[in-house]
């Protein structure tokens, strides 16, 4: 009898938690490290920190006061030397992509003559793509540049749960300049996609199963492969993605110029 009651209780709890964070892990991507393997890899890299070839820019997400950018920065600094140049930027007080772009260009003006690696969380991925566009590309989209600083030069852009094809939540959320621009068929995303056709930087996109904020299948532009991971049980798929050891280990190893078994993308579930 107690087993039946326990099963009923667990079923009820699971049903509630599914609405909040998800009650069980989804399918495991065989092409990526497991969480335990990733933790070992991060520890190994922190034991032997190196100075990467390029400076690193870390971009936060929508309405984030800095938690995501700091979490990513902490993981990257652990595996790189003290001499590594890292700048982390948050956009919690920004009200438009134009304002976000201006903040980025001003912050990295000293890096204008070199390529950098960019790690972008959520909306930060769109900010990075916007910030690399030159004045001619902006004008072709009917956008006036409000910054005298030159566009950034990206070597590799890593995006974590970024709404490259629009965010699910933006489709039904309150209408603001941000939300309108992050809708699937917005003029802003169409503009970014046209610029992407001639972009010279590499882009590596990560997503997590069960992401109800952006949508996992939207976490990479059309035609780009997605490195997806399952979301652990009782964990927020989108909010906690910036702390996922599997994603961070893959990014850090790539920045360090190292190879491991997690670099091959797999078909999403």
Buried (B, 14 or more C-beta within 10 A) or exposed (E): EEEEEEEEEEEEEBEEBEEEBBBEBBEBBEBBBBBEBBBBBBEBBBEEBBEBEBBBBBBBBBEBEBBBBBBBBEBBBBBBEEEBBBBBBBBBEBEBBBBBBBBBBEBBEEBEEEBBBBBBBBBBBBBBBBBBBEEEBBEEBEBEBEBEBBBBBBBBBBBBBBBBBBBBBBEEBEEEEBBEBBBBEBEBBEBBBEBBEEBEBEBBBBBBBBBBBBBBBBBBBEEBBBBBBBBBEEBBBBBBBBBBBBBBBBBBBBBBEBEBEBBEBBEBE
